[in-house]
């Protein structure tokens, strides 16, 4: 610090250089000190920090080509400076004039909003969107489960109804069969025929009848 003072104000042994001259254009000096990024200019404007900036001053520097011409775009990028504490505007360095041109953001609600605040807003917005998506999924699953339960209940009712109908038909058929059997007379019982008496031929007589012809042949 002492050396700095001696360089500006001088000392016993050296002559000071004095304070440097102030910049003539304070606004330009401020812009030159801002951070910068290079961006491509398209027909939609300039996208910066997830926001869109557009203005008529950008028309002659569009570098994405004419979509209807079929020509390959140049993809040239230009210098843009920005204030981290205000996303409402960015400053385009016109390469032809060497001057900065303020390009406003399309979403005017970002005027005066800092980059950290915008990031926090987008993070919260994404969380809300994710939460709503999860809730929508849960509601869809609940509706699907209710439909499954309703279909199962209806199928159970139909199955019970069919089972009751089959049981009633079976009962009616059994009742009718019993009524038919009660109307048909039972067949009359036939007496078994008495056994036929067989004539018993004495063994001695039967032997004589068989042997007699043999004796007659022998005598002849």
C-alpha positions as CSV (number, residue, x, y, z in Angstrom):
1,X,0.0,0.0,0.0
2,X,2.9,2.3,0.8
3,X,4.4,1.7,-2.6
4,X,1.1,2.5,-4.3
5,X,0.9,5.8,-2.4
6,X,4.4,6.6,-3.4
7,X,3.7,5.8,-7.0
8,X,0.6,8.1,-7.1
9,X,1.7,10.8,-4.7
10,X,5.4,10.5,-4.9
11,X,8.0,10.5,-2.1
12,X,11.1,12.3,-1.0
13,X,13.1,10.5,-3.7
14,X,10.6,9.9,-6.5
15,X,8.0,12.0,-8.3
16,X,4.5,10.7,-8.2
17,X,2.6,10.0,-11.4
18,X,-0.6,11.4,-10.0
19,X,-4.2,9.9,-10.3
20,X,-5.0,8.4,-13.6
21,X,-7.5,10.3,-15.7
22,X,-11.2,9.3,-15.2
23,X,-12.9,7.7,-18.2
24,X,-14.8,10.1,-20.3
25,X,-17.7,7.7,-20.8
26,X,-18.7,6.4,-17.4
27,X,-21.5,4.1,-18.9
28,X,-19.1,2.5,-21.4
29,X,-16.5,2.1,-18.6
30,X,-19.1,0.3,-16.5
31,X,-20.2,-2.0,-19.3
32,X,-16.6,-2.9,-20.1
33,X,-16.2,-4.2,-16.6
34,X,-19.2,-6.5,-16.7
35,X,-18.8,-10.2,-17.3
36,X,-19.5,-11.4,-20.8
37,X,-20.4,-14.5,-22.8
38,X,-20.6,-15.3,-26.5
39,X,-23.9,-16.3,-28.0
40,X,-25.3,-17.2,-31.4
41,X,-28.0,-15.0,-32.7
42,X,-31.0,-16.9,-34.2
43,X,-34.3,-15.9,-35.8
44,X,-35.8,-16.2,-32.3
45,X,-33.2,-13.9,-30.7
46,X,-30.5,-14.8,-28.2
47,X,-30.9,-17.4,-25.5
48,X,-29.1,-16.5,-22.3
49,X,-29.4,-18.1,-18.9
50,X,-32.5,-20.0,-20.1
51,X,-34.2,-16.8,-21.1
52,X,-34.8,-15.3,-24.6
53,X,-33.7,-11.8,-25.6
54,X,-34.7,-10.2,-28.8
55,X,-34.5,-6.8,-30.6
56,X,-34.4,-5.3,-34.1
57,X,-30.7,-4.6,-33.7
58,X,-29.9,-8.3,-33.9
59,X,-31.6,-8.9,-37.3
60,X,-28.5,-8.3,-39.5
61,X,-26.4,-10.6,-37.3
62,X,-28.6,-13.7,-37.4
63,X,-26.2,-16.7,-37.8
64,X,-28.5,-19.7,-37.9
65,X,-29.2,-19.3,-41.7
66,X,-32.5,-19.1,-43.4
67,X,-34.5,-22.3,-42.6
68,X,-36.1,-22.2,-46.1
69,X,-32.8,-21.8,-48.0
70,X,-31.3,-25.1,-47.0
71,X,-27.9,-23.4,-46.6
72,X,-25.6,-24.4,-43.7
73,X,-25.7,-21.8,-40.9
74,X,-22.5,-19.9,-40.0
75,X,-23.0,-20.5,-36.3
76,X,-21.1,-17.2,-35.6
77,X,-21.1,-16.1,-31.9
78,X,-21.1,-12.5,-30.7
79,X,-20.1,-10.9,-27.5
80,X,-22.8,-10.1,-24.9
81,X,-22.2,-8.5,-21.5
82,X,-24.6,-8.8,-18.6
83,X,-25.3,-7.6,-15.1
84,X,-25.6,-10.5,-12.7
85,X,-28.0,-8.4,-10.6
86,X,-30.4,-7.7,-13.4
87,X,-31.5,-10.2,-16.1
88,X,-33.9,-7.7,-17.6
89,X,-31.3,-6.7,-20.3
90,X,-28.1,-7.8,-21.9
91,X,-25.7,-5.7,-23.8
92,X,-24.7,-6.6,-27.4
93,X,-21.4,-5.5,-28.7
94,X,-22.1,-4.4,-32.3
95,X,-19.0,-5.6,-34.2
96,X,-19.5,-2.9,-36.9
97,X,-19.9,0.1,-34.7
98,X,-18.0,-1.1,-31.6
99,X,-20.8,0.2,-29.4
100,X,-23.0,-1.7,-26.9
101,X,-26.7,-2.1,-27.6
102,X,-29.2,-3.0,-24.8
103,X,-31.3,-6.1,-25.7
104,X,-34.3,-6.5,-23.5
105,X,-35.5,-9.9,-22.2
106,X,-38.7,-11.2,-23.7
107,X,-40.2,-12.0,-20.3
108,X,-40.5,-8.6,-18.7
109,X,-41.1,-10.1,-15.2
110,X,-37.3,-10.7,-15.1
111,X,-36.5,-6.9,-14.9
112,X,-34.4,-6.4,-11.8
113,X,-34.1,-10.1,-11.1
114,X,-30.6,-11.4,-10.3
115,X,-29.2,-14.6,-11.7
116,X,-29.2,-16.4,-8.3
117,X,-32.8,-15.4,-7.7
118,X,-33.8,-16.7,-11.1
119,X,-32.0,-20.0,-10.6
120,X,-33.8,-20.4,-7.2
121,X,-37.1,-19.6,-8.9
122,X,-36.5,-22.1,-11.6
123,X,-35.4,-24.8,-9.1
124,X,-38.6,-24.2,-7.1
125,X,-40.7,-24.2,-10.2
126,X,-39.2,-27.5,-11.4
127,X,-39.8,-29.0,-7.9
128,X,-43.4,-27.9,-8.1
129,X,-43.7,-29.4,-11.6
130,X,-42.2,-32.7,-10.5
131,X,-44.5,-32.7,-7.5
132,X,-47.5,-32.2,-9.7
133,X,-46.3,-34.9,-12.0
134,X,-45.9,-37.3,-9.1
135,X,-49.4,-36.4,-7.9
136,X,-50.8,-36.9,-11.3
137,X,-49.2,-40.4,-11.4
138,X,-50.6,-41.2,-8.0
139,X,-54.1,-40.1,-9.1
140,X,-53.8,-42.1,-12.3
141,X,-52.8,-45.2,-10.3
142,X,-55.6,-44.7,-7.9
143,X,-58.1,-44.4,-10.7
144,X,-56.6,-47.5,-12.3
145,X,-56.9,-49.4,-9.0
146,X,-60.5,-48.4,-8.6
147,X,-61.3,-49.6,-12.1
148,X,-59.6,-52.9,-11.4
149,X,-61.6,-53.3,-8.2
150,X,-64.8,-52.4,-9.9
151,X,-64.1,-54.9,-12.7
152,X,-63.2,-57.6,-10.3
153,X,-66.4,-56.9,-8.2
154,X,-68.5,-57.1,-11.3
155,X,-66.8,-60.3,-12.5
156,X,-67.4,-61.8,-9.1
157,X,-71.1,-60.9,-9.2
158,X,-71.4,-62.4,-12.7
159,X,-69.7,-65.6,-11.6
160,X,-71.9,-65.9,-8.5
161,X,-75.0,-65.2,-10.7
162,X,-73.9,-67.9,-13.2
163,X,-73.2,-70.4,-10.4
164,X,-76.6,-69.7,-8.8
165,X,-78.3,-70.2,-12.2
166,X,-76.5,-73.5,-12.8
167,X,-77.4,-74.7,-9.3
168,X,-81.1,-73.7,-9.8
169,X,-81.2,-75.5,-13.1
170,X,-79.6,-78.6,-11.6
171,X,-82.2,-78.6,-8.7
172,X,-85.1,-78.2,-11.2
173,X,-83.7,-81.0,-13.4
174,X,-83.4,-83.3,-10.3
175,X,-86.9,-82.4,-9.2
176,X,-88.4,-83.1,-12.6
177,X,-86.6,-86.5,-12.9
178,X,-88.0,-87.5,-9.5
179,X,-91.5,-86.5,-10.7
180,X,-91.1,-88.5,-13.9
181,X,-89.9,-91.6,-12.0
182,X,-92.9,-91.3,-9.7
183,X,-95.3,-91.4,-12.7
184,X,-93.8,-94.5,-14.4
185,X,-95.4,-97.8,-12.9
186,X,-93.0,-100.3,-11.5
187,X,-92.6,-103.5,-13.7
188,X,-94.7,-106.6,-12.6
189,X,-92.7,-109.3,-10.9
190,X,-92.6,-112.6,-13.0
191,X,-92.6,-115.9,-11.1
192,X,-89.6,-118.0,-11.7
193,X,-90.5,-121.2,-13.6
194,X,-90.5,-124.5,-11.6
195,X,-87.7,-126.8,-12.3
196,X,-88.5,-129.6,-14.8
197,X,-88.5,-133.0,-13.3
198,X,-86.1,-135.3,-15.0
199,X,-86.9,-139.0,-15.5
200,X,-84.5,-141.2,-13.6
201,X,-83.6,-144.4,-15.5
202,X,-82.3,-147.1,-13.3
203,X,-78.7,-147.9,-14.1
204,X,-79.3,-151.6,-14.4
205,X,-82.1,-151.2,-17.0
206,X,-80.1,-148.8,-19.1
207,X,-77.1,-151.2,-19.2
208,X,-79.4,-154.0,-20.4
209,X,-80.7,-151.9,-23.3
210,X,-77.1,-151.2,-24.4
211,X,-75.8,-154.7,-24.2
212,X,-78.9,-156.6,-25.8
213,X,-78.1,-155.7,-29.4
214,X,-74.5,-156.9,-29.0
215,X,-75.7,-160.3,-27.7
216,X,-78.1,-160.7,-30.7
217,X,-75.3,-160.1,-33.1
218,X,-73.1,-162.6,-31.5
219,X,-75.8,-165.3,-31.7
220,X,-76.3,-164.7,-35.4
